[in-house]
Amino acid sequence: MANGVIPRSVYHRTAYRYHYSMDADHEGRIGSTVAGDRGNLSGRYLVGFLCRRNSTGCPN
């Protein structure tokens, strides 16, 4: 996901689960994607923050 780009789909190629939200303080959480998952997003969201699950500062 590129900064400032509204994604329409997700293709997740790492071994971790990622959470994404509209703000860096995890407000406006959009969703999460598990390892190896892909699909289209149901809305038009500007992703402001992306974090790997279980990393420091990222919600579980």
CHARMM-style PDB file with segment names, atoms N, HN, CA, C and O in Angstrom:
ATOM      1  N   MET     1       0.844  -1.166   0.000  1.00  0.00      PROA
ATOM      2  CA  MET     1       0.000   0.000   0.000  1.00  0.00      PROA
ATOM      3  C   MET     1       0.891   1.232   0.000  1.00  0.00      PROA
ATOM      4  O   MET     1       1.764   1.380   0.856  1.00  0.00      PROA
ATOM      5  N   ALA     2       0.675   2.079  -0.927  1.00  0.00      PROA
ATOM      6  HN  ALA     2      -0.034   1.959  -1.622  1.00  0.00      PROA
ATOM      7  CA  ALA     2       1.468   3.300  -1.038  1.00  0.00      PROA
ATOM      8  C   ALA     2       0.794   4.444  -0.302  1.00  0.00      PROA
ATOM      9  O   ALA     2      -0.433   4.533  -0.269  1.00  0.00      PROA
ATOM     10  N   ASN     3       1.592   5.314   0.283  1.00  0.00      PROA
ATOM     11  HN  ASN     3       2.589   5.242   0.256  1.00  0.00      PROA
ATOM     12  CA  ASN     3       1.082   6.449   1.021  1.00  0.00      PROA
ATOM     13  C   ASN     3       0.284   7.375   0.105  1.00  0.00      PROA
ATOM     14  O   ASN     3       0.772   7.767  -0.955  1.00  0.00      PROA
ATOM     15  N   GLY     4      -0.926   7.722   0.501  1.00  0.00      PROA
ATOM     16  HN  GLY     4      -1.322   7.403   1.362  1.00  0.00      PROA
ATOM     17  CA  GLY     4      -1.762   8.632  -0.261  1.00  0.00      PROA
ATOM     18  C   GLY     4      -2.554   7.985  -1.384  1.00  0.00      PROA
ATOM     19  O   GLY     4      -3.260   8.680  -2.115  1.00  0.00      PROA
ATOM     20  N   VAL     5      -2.453   6.681  -1.537  1.00  0.00      PROA
ATOM     21  HN  VAL     5      -1.880   6.117  -0.943  1.00  0.00      PROA
ATOM     22  CA  VAL     5      -3.163   5.971  -2.592  1.00  0.00      PROA
ATOM     23  C   VAL     5      -4.359   5.229  -1.990  1.00  0.00      PROA
ATOM     24  O   VAL     5      -4.231   4.585  -0.949  1.00  0.00      PROA
ATOM     25  N   ILE     6      -5.504   5.319  -2.637  1.00  0.00      PROA
ATOM     26  HN  ILE     6      -5.608   5.843  -3.482  1.00  0.00      PROA
ATOM     27  CA  ILE     6      -6.689   4.593  -2.184  1.00  0.00      PROA
ATOM     28  C   ILE     6      -6.661   3.196  -2.807  1.00  0.00      PROA
ATOM     29  O   ILE     6      -6.875   3.056  -4.012  1.00  0.00      PROA
ATOM     30  N   PRO     7      -6.400   2.158  -1.997  1.00  0.00      PROA
ATOM     31  CA  PRO     7      -6.323   0.807  -2.550  1.00  0.00      PROA
ATOM     32  C   PRO     7      -7.705   0.255  -2.890  1.00  0.00      PROA
ATOM     33  O   PRO     7      -8.691   0.580  -2.229  1.00  0.00      PROA
ATOM     34  N   ARG     8      -7.769  -0.566  -3.906  1.00  0.00      PROA
ATOM     35  HN  ARG     8      -6.968  -0.831  -4.443  1.00  0.00      PROA
ATOM     36  CA  ARG     8      -9.013  -1.226  -4.286  1.00  0.00      PROA
ATOM     37  C   ARG     8      -8.969  -2.716  -3.997  1.00  0.00      PROA
ATOM     38  O   ARG     8     -10.003  -3.376  -3.895  1.00  0.00      PROA
ATOM     39  N   SER     9      -7.757  -3.233  -3.867  1.00  0.00      PROA
ATOM     40  HN  SER     9      -6.917  -2.697  -3.950  1.00  0.00      PROA
ATOM     41  CA  SER     9      -7.611  -4.655  -3.559  1.00  0.00      PROA
ATOM     42  C   SER     9      -6.343  -4.874  -2.745  1.00  0.00      PROA
ATOM     43  O   SER     9      -5.490  -3.993  -2.645  1.00  0.00      PROA
ATOM     44  N   VAL    10      -6.237  -6.061  -2.168  1.00  0.00      PROA
ATOM     45  HN  VAL    10      -6.930  -6.777  -2.249  1.00  0.00      PROA
ATOM     46  CA  VAL    10      -5.090  -6.427  -1.338  1.00  0.00      PROA
ATOM     47  C   VAL    10      -4.574  -7.778  -1.798  1.00  0.00      PROA
ATOM     48  O   VAL    10      -5.352  -8.708  -2.012  1.00  0.00      PROA
ATOM     49  N   TYR    11      -3.259  -7.884  -1.949  1.00  0.00      PROA
ATOM     50  HN  TYR    11      -2.627  -7.129  -1.775  1.00  0.00      PROA
ATOM     51  CA  TYR    11      -2.613  -9.166  -2.195  1.00  0.00      PROA
ATOM     52  C   TYR    11      -1.444  -9.234  -1.226  1.00  0.00      PROA
ATOM     53  O   TYR    11      -0.426  -8.572  -1.429  1.00  0.00      PROA
ATOM     54  N   HSD    12      -1.584 -10.021  -0.189  1.00  0.00      PROA
ATOM     55  HN  HSD    12      -2.411 -10.559  -0.024  1.00  0.00      PROA
ATOM     56  CA  HSD    12      -0.658 -10.045   0.930  1.00  0.00      PROA
ATOM     57  C   HSD    12       0.329 -11.187   0.757  1.00  0.00      PROA
ATOM     58  O   HSD    12      -0.061 -12.354   0.766  1.00  0.00      PROA
ATOM     59  N   ARG    13       1.605 -10.859   0.599  1.00  0.00      PROA
ATOM     60  HN  ARG    13       1.922  -9.910   0.591  1.00  0.00      PROA
ATOM     61  CA  ARG    13       2.620 -11.868   0.278  1.00  0.00      PROA
ATOM     62  C   ARG    13       3.627 -12.139   1.389  1.00  0.00      PROA
ATOM     63  O   ARG    13       4.679 -12.721   1.124  1.00  0.00      PROA
ATOM     64  N   THR    14       3.338 -11.735   2.621  1.00  0.00      PROA
ATOM     65  HN  THR    14       2.484 -11.262   2.836  1.00  0.00      PROA
ATOM     66  CA  THR    14       4.279 -12.016   3.709  1.00  0.00      PROA
ATOM     67  C   THR    14       3.726 -13.117   4.611  1.00  0.00      PROA
ATOM     68  O   THR    14       2.627 -13.622   4.386  1.00  0.00      PROA
ATOM     69  N   ALA    15       4.493 -13.479   5.625  1.00  0.00      PROA
ATOM     70  HN  ALA    15       5.387 -13.069   5.808  1.00  0.00      PROA
ATOM     71  CA  ALA    15       4.076 -14.536   6.552  1.00  0.00      PROA
ATOM     72  C   ALA    15       3.375 -13.971   7.790  1.00  0.00      PROA
ATOM     73  O   ALA    15       3.121 -14.714   8.738  1.00  0.00      PROA
ATOM     74  N   TYR    16       3.058 -12.679   7.801  1.00  0.00      PROA
ATOM     75  HN  TYR    16       3.264 -12.075   7.030  1.00  0.00      PROA
ATOM     76  CA  TYR    16       2.464 -12.032   8.964  1.00  0.00      PROA
ATOM     77  C   TYR    16       1.069 -11.500   8.663  1.00  0.00      PROA
ATOM     78  O   TYR    16       0.698 -11.305   7.505  1.00  0.00      PROA
ATOM     79  N   ARG    17       0.306 -11.269   9.726  1.00  0.00      PROA
ATOM     80  HN  ARG    17       0.607 -11.427  10.666  1.00  0.00      PROA
ATOM     81  CA  ARG    17      -0.987 -10.601   9.596  1.00  0.00      PROA
ATOM     82  C   ARG    17      -0.755  -9.098   9.736  1.00  0.00      PROA
ATOM     83  O   ARG    17      -0.019  -8.670  10.625  1.00  0.00      PROA
ATOM     84  N   TYR    18      -1.365  -8.301   8.882  1.00  0.00      PROA
ATOM     85  HN  TYR    18      -1.963  -8.649   8.160  1.00  0.00      PROA
ATOM     86  CA  TYR    18      -1.239  -6.850   8.945  1.00  0.00      PROA
ATOM     87  C   TYR    18      -2.592  -6.211   9.213  1.00  0.00      PROA
ATOM     88  O   TYR    18      -3.617  -6.645   8.688  1.00  0.00      PROA
ATOM     89  N   HSD    19      -2.576  -5.165  10.045  1.00  0.00      PROA
ATOM     90  HN  HSD    19      -1.744  -4.812  10.472  1.00  0.00      PROA
ATOM     91  CA  HSD    19      -3.753  -4.342  10.312  1.00  0.00      PROA
ATOM     92  C   HSD    19      -3.559  -3.018   9.596  1.00  0.00      PROA
ATOM     93  O   HSD    19      -2.436  -2.526   9.492  1.00  0.00      PROA
ATOM     94  N   TYR    20      -4.639  -2.441   9.105  1.00  0.00      PROA
ATOM     95  HN  TYR    20      -5.551  -2.840   9.190  1.00  0.00      PROA
ATOM     96  CA  TYR    20      -4.544  -1.119   8.495  1.00  0.00      PROA
ATOM     97  C   TYR    20      -5.692  -0.248   8.984  1.00  0.00      PROA
ATOM     98  O   TYR    20      -6.812  -0.709   9.201  1.00  0.00      PROA
ATOM     99  N   SER    21      -5.367   1.029   9.149  1.00  0.00      PROA
ATOM    100  HN  SER    21      -4.457   1.404   8.972  1.00  0.00      PROA
ATOM    101  CA  SER    21      -6.338   1.981   9.684  1.00  0.00      PROA
ATOM    102  C   SER    21      -6.167   3.335   9.011  1.00  0.00      PROA
ATOM    103  O   SER    21      -5.219   3.556   8.258  1.00  0.00      PROA
ATOM    104  N   MET    22      -7.094   4.229   9.294  1.00  0.00      PROA
ATOM    105  HN  MET    22      -7.864   4.049   9.906  1.00  0.00      PROA
ATOM    106  CA  MET    22      -7.042   5.560   8.701  1.00  0.00      PROA
ATOM    107  C   MET    22      -6.044   6.465   9.414  1.00  0.00      PROA
ATOM    108  O   MET    22      -5.518   7.393   8.800  1.00  0.00      PROA
ATOM    109  N   ASP    23      -5.770   6.217  10.705  1.00  0.00      PROA
ATOM    110  HN  ASP    23      -6.197   5.463  11.204  1.00  0.00      PROA
ATOM    111  CA  ASP    23      -4.899   7.070  11.502  1.00  0.00      PROA
ATOM    112  C   ASP    23      -3.813   6.256  12.195  1.00  0.00      PROA
ATOM    113  O   ASP    23      -3.990   5.065  12.454  1.00  0.00      PROA
ATOM    114  N   ALA    24      -2.685   6.904  12.493  1.00  0.00      PROA
ATOM    115  HN  ALA    24      -2.541   7.871  12.282  1.00  0.00      PROA
ATOM    116  CA  ALA    24      -1.561   6.236  13.148  1.00  0.00      PROA
ATOM    117  C   ALA    24      -1.877   5.775  14.562  1.00  0.00      PROA
ATOM    118  O   ALA    24      -1.197   4.890  15.082  1.00  0.00      PROA
ATOM    119  N   ASP    25      -2.896   6.355  15.201  1.00  0.00      PROA
ATOM    120  HN  ASP    25      -3.448   7.073  14.778  1.00  0.00      PROA
ATOM    121  CA  ASP    25      -3.259   5.925  16.556  1.00  0.00      PROA
ATOM    122  C   ASP    25      -4.303   4.809  16.524  1.00  0.00      PROA
ATOM    123  O   ASP    25      -4.963   4.543  17.529  1.00  0.00      PROA
ATOM    124  N   HSD    26      -4.450   4.165  15.382  1.00  0.00      PROA
ATOM    125  HN  HSD    26      -3.914   4.381  14.566  1.00  0.00      PROA
ATOM    126  CA  HSD    26      -5.343   3.023  15.157  1.00  0.00      PROA
ATOM    127  C   HSD    26      -6.826   3.391  15.194  1.00  0.00      PROA
ATOM    128  O   HSD    26      -7.680   2.506  15.252  1.00  0.00      PROA
ATOM    129  N   GLU    27      -7.139   4.685  15.160  1.00  0.00      PROA
ATOM    130  HN  GLU    27      -6.446   5.404  15.112  1.00  0.00      PROA
ATOM    131  CA  GLU    27      -8.533   5.105  15.048  1.00  0.00      PROA
ATOM    132  C   GLU    27      -8.973   4.885  13.607  1.00  0.00      PROA
ATOM    133  O   GLU    27      -8.166   5.000  12.685  1.00  0.00      PROA
ATOM    134  N   GLY    28     -10.206   4.580  13.417  1.00  0.00      PROA
ATOM    135  HN  GLY    28     -10.862   4.486  14.166  1.00  0.00      PROA
ATOM    136  CA  GLY    28     -10.721   4.356  12.067  1.00  0.00      PROA
ATOM    137  C   GLY    28     -10.156   3.107  11.422  1.00  0.00      PROA
ATOM    138  O   GLY    28      -9.838   3.096  10.233  1.00  0.00      PROA
ATOM    139  N   ARG    29     -10.034   2.053  12.217  1.00  0.00      PROA
ATOM    140  HN  ARG    29     -10.293   2.061  13.183  1.00  0.00      PROA
ATOM    141  CA  ARG    29      -9.479   0.812  11.682  1.00  0.00      PROA
ATOM    142  C   ARG    29     -10.316   0.317  10.510  1.00  0.00      PROA
ATOM    143  O   ARG    29     -11.541   0.223  10.595  1.00  0.00      PROA
ATOM    144  N   ILE    30      -9.641   0.008   9.432  1.00  0.00      PROA
ATOM    145  HN  ILE    30      -8.647   0.085   9.362  1.00  0.00      PROA
ATOM    146  CA  ILE    30     -10.303  -0.444   8.209  1.00  0.00      PROA
ATOM    147  C   ILE    30     -10.412  -1.960   8.194  1.00  0.00      PROA
ATOM    148  O   ILE    30     -11.453  -2.507   7.827  1.00  0.00      PROA
ATOM    149  N   GLY    31      -9.341  -2.642   8.590  1.00  0.00      PROA
ATOM    150  HN  GLY    31      -8.496  -2.198   8.888  1.00  0.00      PROA
ATOM    151  CA  GLY    31      -9.379  -4.092   8.587  1.00  0.00      PROA
ATOM    152  C   GLY    31      -8.017  -4.702   8.772  1.00  0.00      PROA
ATOM    153  O   GLY    31      -7.078  -4.038   9.211  1.00  0.00      PROA
ATOM    154  N   SER    32      -7.913  -5.957   8.438  1.00  0.00      PROA
ATOM    155  HN  SER    32      -8.676  -6.497   8.082  1.00  0.00      PROA
ATOM    156  CA  SER    32      -6.635  -6.663   8.513  1.00  0.00      PROA
ATOM    157  C   SER    32      -6.613  -7.751   7.447  1.00  0.00      PROA
ATOM    158  O   SER    32      -7.650  -8.184   6.944  1.00  0.00      PROA
ATOM    159  N   THR    33      -5.406  -8.171   7.124  1.00  0.00      PROA
ATOM    160  HN  THR    33      -4.564  -7.819   7.533  1.00  0.00      PROA
ATOM    161  CA  THR    33      -5.228  -9.182   6.090  1.00  0.00      PROA
ATOM    162  C   THR    33      -4.259 -10.237   6.592  1.00  0.00      PROA
ATOM    163  O   THR    33      -3.167  -9.908   7.055  1.00  0.00      PROA
ATOM    164  N   VAL    34      -4.644 -11.490   6.507  1.00  0.00      PROA
ATOM    165  HN  VAL    34      -5.531 -11.758   6.131  1.00  0.00      PROA
ATOM    166  CA  VAL    34      -3.786 -12.590   6.951  1.00  0.00      PROA
ATOM    167  C   VAL    34      -2.784 -12.954   5.862  1.00  0.00      PROA
ATOM    168  O   VAL    34      -2.949 -12.587   4.698  1.00  0.00      PROA
ATOM    169  N   ALA    35      -1.753 -13.672   6.255  1.00  0.00      PROA
ATOM    170  HN  ALA    35      -1.619 -13.970   7.201  1.00  0.00      PROA
ATOM    171  CA  ALA    35      -0.705 -14.092   5.326  1.00  0.00      PROA
ATOM    172  C   ALA    35      -1.289 -14.867   4.142  1.00  0.00      PROA
ATOM    173  O   ALA    35      -2.108 -15.768   4.323  1.00  0.00      PROA
ATOM    174  N   GLY    36      -0.870 -14.515   2.960  1.00  0.00      PROA
ATOM    175  HN  GLY    36      -0.205 -13.783   2.813  1.00  0.00      PROA
ATOM    176  CA  GLY    36      -1.282 -15.210   1.758  1.00  0.00      PROA
ATOM    177  C   GLY    36      -2.667 -14.879   1.246  1.00  0.00      PROA
ATOM    178  O   GLY    36      -3.110 -15.458   0.255  1.00  0.00      PROA
ATOM    179  N   ASP    37      -3.366 -13.955   1.903  1.00  0.00      PROA
ATOM    180  HN  ASP    37      -3.006 -13.485   2.709  1.00  0.00      PROA
ATOM    181  CA  ASP    37      -4.733 -13.626   1.511  1.00  0.00      PROA
ATOM    182  C   ASP    37      -4.749 -12.564   0.410  1.00  0.00      PROA
ATOM    183  O   ASP    37      -3.798 -11.795   0.272  1.00  0.00      PROA
ATOM    184  N   ARG    38      -5.803 -12.525  -0.350  1.00  0.00      PROA
ATOM    185  HN  ARG    38      -6.575 -13.150  -0.238  1.00  0.00      PROA
ATOM    186  CA  ARG    38      -5.999 -11.481  -1.362  1.00  0.00      PROA
ATOM    187  C   ARG    38      -7.480 -11.275  -1.584  1.00  0.00      PROA
ATOM    188  O   ARG    38      -8.295 -12.156  -1.310  1.00  0.00      PROA
ATOM    189  N   GLY    39      -7.812 -10.120  -2.076  1.00  0.00      PROA
ATOM    190  HN  GLY    39      -7.150  -9.404  -2.299  1.00  0.00      PROA
ATOM    191  CA  GLY    39      -9.211  -9.834  -2.349  1.00  0.00      PROA
ATOM    192  C   GLY    39      -9.456  -8.358  -2.580  1.00  0.00      PROA
ATOM    193  O   GLY    39      -8.546  -7.540  -2.443  1.00  0.00      PROA
ATOM    194  N   ASN    40     -10.674  -8.021  -2.927  1.00  0.00      PROA
ATOM    195  HN  ASN    40     -11.413  -8.686  -3.038  1.00  0.00      PROA
ATOM    196  CA  ASN    40     -11.064  -6.644  -3.172  1.00  0.00      PROA
ATOM    197  C   ASN    40     -11.588  -6.018  -1.890  1.00  0.00      PROA
ATOM    198  O   ASN    40     -12.175  -6.709  -1.057  1.00  0.00      PROA
ATOM    199  N   LEU    41     -11.383  -4.724  -1.724  1.00  0.00      PROA
ATOM    200  HN  LEU    41     -10.906  -4.163  -2.401  1.00  0.00      PROA
ATOM    201  CA  LEU    41     -11.890  -4.004  -0.568  1.00  0.00      PROA
ATOM    202  C   LEU    41     -13.295  -3.513  -0.876  1.00  0.00      PROA
ATOM    203  O   LEU    41     -13.606  -3.166  -2.016  1.00  0.00      PROA
ATOM    204  N   SER    42     -14.140  -3.485   0.146  1.00  0.00      PROA
ATOM    205  HN  SER    42     -13.888  -3.766   1.071  1.00  0.00      PROA
ATOM    206  CA  SER    42     -15.547  -3.145  -0.069  1.00  0.00      PROA
ATOM    207  C   SER    42     -15.809  -1.650  -0.155  1.00  0.00      PROA
ATOM    208  O   SER    42     -16.879  -1.246  -0.609  1.00  0.00      PROA
ATOM    209  N   GLY    43     -14.865  -0.818   0.266  1.00  0.00      PROA
ATOM    210  HN  GLY    43     -13.996  -1.146   0.635  1.00  0.00      PROA
ATOM    211  CA  GLY    43     -15.071   0.624   0.237  1.00  0.00      PROA
ATOM    212  C   GLY    43     -13.884   1.339  -0.365  1.00  0.00      PROA
ATOM    213  O   GLY    43     -12.948   0.712  -0.862  1.00  0.00      PROA
ATOM    214  N   ARG    44     -13.933   2.654  -0.316  1.00  0.00      PROA
ATOM    215  HN  ARG    44     -14.694   3.163   0.087  1.00  0.00      PROA
ATOM    216  CA  ARG    44     -12.812   3.470  -0.796  1.00  0.00      PROA
ATOM    217  C   ARG    44     -12.218   4.174   0.412  1.00  0.00      PROA
ATOM    218  O   ARG    44     -12.776   5.157   0.900  1.00  0.00      PROA
ATOM    219  N   TYR    45     -11.087   3.675   0.895  1.00  0.00      PROA
ATOM    220  HN  TYR    45     -10.633   2.877   0.499  1.00  0.00      PROA
ATOM    221  CA  TYR    45     -10.451   4.175   2.100  1.00  0.00      PROA
ATOM    222  C   TYR    45      -9.043   4.643   1.790  1.00  0.00      PROA
ATOM    223  O   TYR    45      -8.331   4.024   0.999  1.00  0.00      PROA
ATOM    224  N   LEU    46      -8.650   5.730   2.411  1.00  0.00      PROA
ATOM    225  HN  LEU    46      -9.229   6.233   3.053  1.00  0.00      PROA
ATOM    226  CA  LEU    46      -7.266   6.169   2.346  1.00  0.00      PROA
ATOM    227  C   LEU    46      -6.559   5.586   3.566  1.00  0.00      PROA
ATOM    228  O   LEU    46      -6.844   5.985   4.695  1.00  0.00      PROA
ATOM    229  N   VAL    47      -5.655   4.660   3.351  1.00  0.00      PROA
ATOM    230  HN  VAL    47      -5.423   4.336   2.434  1.00  0.00      PROA
ATOM    231  CA  VAL    47      -4.947   4.002   4.450  1.00  0.00      PROA
ATOM    232  C   VAL    47      -3.876   4.946   4.978  1.00  0.00      PROA
ATOM    233  O   VAL    47      -3.002   5.390   4.233  1.00  0.00      PROA
ATOM    234  N   GLY    48      -3.954   5.247   6.276  1.00  0.00      PROA
ATOM    235  HN  GLY    48      -4.664   4.885   6.880  1.00  0.00      PROA
ATOM    236  CA  GLY    48      -2.991   6.143   6.889  1.00  0.00      PROA
ATOM    237  C   GLY    48      -1.942   5.424   7.706  1.00  0.00      PROA
ATOM    238  O   GLY    48      -0.894   5.995   8.010  1.00  0.00      PROA
ATOM    239  N   PHE    49      -2.211   4.158   8.074  1.00  0.00      PROA
ATOM    240  HN  PHE    49      -3.062   3.694   7.828  1.00  0.00      PROA
ATOM    241  CA  PHE    49      -1.281   3.428   8.933  1.00  0.00      PROA
ATOM    242  C   PHE    49      -1.388   1.937   8.663  1.00  0.00      PROA
ATOM    243  O   PHE    49      -2.484   1.401   8.501  1.00  0.00      PROA
ATOM    244  N   LEU    50      -0.253   1.281   8.617  1.00  0.00      PROA
ATOM    245  HN  LEU    50       0.638   1.717   8.749  1.00  0.00      PROA
ATOM    246  CA  LEU    50      -0.170  -0.155   8.371  1.00  0.00      PROA
ATOM    247  C   LEU    50       0.796  -0.732   9.402  1.00  0.00      PROA
ATOM    248  O   LEU    50       1.907  -0.223   9.552  1.00  0.00      PROA
ATOM    249  N   CYS    51       0.396  -1.779  10.112  1.00  0.00      PROA
ATOM    250  HN  CYS    51      -0.507  -2.192   9.991  1.00  0.00      PROA
ATOM    251  CA  CYS    51       1.312  -2.368  11.092  1.00  0.00      PROA
ATOM    252  C   CYS    51       1.185  -3.888  11.105  1.00  0.00      PROA
ATOM    253  O   CYS    51       0.134  -4.452  10.800  1.00  0.00      PROA
ATOM    254  N   ARG    52       2.302  -4.532  11.472  1.00  0.00      PROA
ATOM    255  HN  ARG    52       3.156  -4.074  11.720  1.00  0.00      PROA
ATOM    256  CA  ARG    52       2.330  -5.985  11.548  1.00  0.00      PROA
ATOM    257  C   ARG    52       1.816  -6.429  12.907  1.00  0.00      PROA
ATOM    258  O   ARG    52       2.246  -5.904  13.934  1.00  0.00      PROA
ATOM    259  N   ARG    53       0.921  -7.368  12.925  1.00  0.00      PROA
ATOM    260  HN  ARG    53       0.572  -7.795  12.091  1.00  0.00      PROA
ATOM    261  CA  ARG    53       0.340  -7.873  14.171  1.00  0.00      PROA
ATOM    262  C   ARG    53       1.436  -8.363  15.116  1.00  0.00      PROA
ATOM    263  O   ARG    53       2.424  -8.962  14.690  1.00  0.00      PROA
ATOM    264  N   ASN    54       1.239  -8.097  16.401  1.00  0.00      PROA
ATOM    265  HN  ASN    54       0.437  -7.611  16.747  1.00  0.00      PROA
ATOM    266  CA  ASN    54       2.143  -8.478  17.489  1.00  0.00      PROA
ATOM    267  C   ASN    54       3.446  -7.683  17.500  1.00  0.00      PROA
ATOM    268  O   ASN    54       4.331  -7.993  18.297  1.00  0.00      PROA
ATOM    269  N   SER    55       3.596  -6.673  16.650  1.00  0.00      PROA
ATOM    270  HN  SER    55       2.876  -6.422  16.002  1.00  0.00      PROA
ATOM    271  CA  SER    55       4.761  -5.820  16.751  1.00  0.00      PROA
ATOM    272  C   SER    55       4.471  -4.715  17.762  1.00  0.00      PROA
ATOM    273  O   SER    55       3.308  -4.481  18.093  1.00  0.00      PROA
ATOM    274  N   THR    56       5.468  -4.051  18.244  1.00  0.00      PROA
ATOM    275  HN  THR    56       6.412  -4.241  17.975  1.00  0.00      PROA
ATOM    276  CA  THR    56       5.300  -3.010  19.249  1.00  0.00      PROA
ATOM    277  C   THR    56       4.379  -1.905  18.736  1.00  0.00      PROA
ATOM    278  O   THR    56       4.584  -1.364  17.649  1.00  0.00      PROA
ATOM    279  N   GLY    57       3.370  -1.583  19.528  1.00  0.00      PROA
ATOM    280  HN  GLY    57       3.203  -2.023  20.410  1.00  0.00      PROA
ATOM    281  CA  GLY    57       2.461  -0.511  19.177  1.00  0.00      PROA
ATOM    282  C   GLY    57       1.333  -0.889  18.250  1.00  0.00      PROA
ATOM    283  O   GLY    57       0.499  -0.046  17.920  1.00  0.00      PROA
ATOM    284  N   CYS    58       1.287  -2.119  17.826  1.00  0.00      PROA
ATOM    285  HN  CYS    58       1.965  -2.804  18.094  1.00  0.00      PROA
ATOM    286  CA  CYS    58       0.219  -2.560  16.922  1.00  0.00      PROA
ATOM    287  C   CYS    58      -0.814  -3.364  17.717  1.00  0.00      PROA
ATOM    288  O   CYS    58      -0.445  -4.247  18.492  1.00  0.00      PROA
ATOM    289  N   PRO    59      -2.102  -3.066  17.532  1.00  0.00      PROA
ATOM    290  CA  PRO    59      -3.112  -3.824  18.259  1.00  0.00      PROA
ATOM    291  C   PRO    59      -3.164  -5.276  17.777  1.00  0.00      PROA
ATOM    292  O   PRO    59      -2.850  -5.572  16.624  1.00  0.00      PROA
ATOM    293  N   ASN    60      -3.554  -6.151  18.657  1.00  0.00      PROA
ATOM    294  HN  ASN    60      -3.808  -5.911  19.594  1.00  0.00      PROA
ATOM    295  CA  ASN    60      -3.699  -7.559  18.288  1.00  0.00      PROA
ATOM    296  C   ASN    60      -5.062  -7.776  17.726  1.00  0.00      PROA
ATOM    297  OT1 ASN    60      -5.403  -8.896  17.348  1.00  0.00      PROA
TER     298      ASN     60
END
